[in-house]
Amino acid sequence: MDSYESVLLVKNEVFVFKVPPMTTNRGHKAADWNLNDPQWTGRMRLVYKDTECVLKLEDKNSGELFAKCPIDKYPGVAIEPVSDSSRYFVLRIQDDNGRSAFIGVGFSDRSDSFDLNVALQDHFNWLKKSEEIEKEKDVPKPELDLRFKEGETIKINMKITVSL
């Protein structure tokens, strides 16, 4: 049976920026990206199929794929927040040949970046819970014995009133 692609999040406006090389070990800064002049603007979709989670950047009108970012864990190297803003992230995009590059993405509204954070956290928490449930299925559980033991009794008090 073929599995289907589930959409976790769609944001209709995302901005892509060229990311300069990091100069310090403190992480990327969005202030270094020339935020007034994005390289590309389009739609972002966060999807998963089986256990693979992918962030796709697509053209707003045609749906043509601009770039994709496979995410194996969050937080991780595939998607990192910048150090100076909550609206911007650095993505490691990859093509079908396995080549990768780093780009900056940002949102005009802070709530959009919050939604992305929550969707990623929820997805990876769900994956972790699913793995735990699968592991529990393999462990034999002791059978519950609810029978009365030898000499064990119960007492039931019932108030029955009879009307004549």
Steps between C-alpha positions, in 0.01 A plus 500: 500500500634842406523751780368849461651840565356690796519878523603627843515873422455742209619860503417701190778754533859417580812693404830340397835670558859432407692403813859621538750264665500501879773720646458392863384189681196687636286399205345681208355851529210611285630859516783392266262388223384826334142445620356774277592305185394131514636274223165318460147513642255212496303244698629259763350157566609267779405143408577147610474163333564188705765630743663753264428866577574753221467877488419602141534847354266538202379763258178659631310469173632196315610286796836438329764385747771758570689309770446225754646445844482145642477517880615195694479655847403827659686697614785396274725611215221482240316797651658737751365821653716810465648664808347847460135445396219253552362549146800364306661159453791345313402200287726234355337434163586191296448396141428146379874432455571569867672836449411752768514873559396734780239772448319737730121505524280745679142598562340843511300401809646354819200269544594320176841404639332393826266275297798341326673432834186344647429286191856362503497433874159331480607281209820378662326445835238295315776295332664434836169391657426276200838329539435446872158348426652265241765388750232435764314273258799264486537468879283221642263624766415290807147370486264653754343245734176643638358174634412457866776336700430196720282609794455856375147642524328828439213658688232707326265721700180581312211705632185361346171663594176339408190719470159342548 
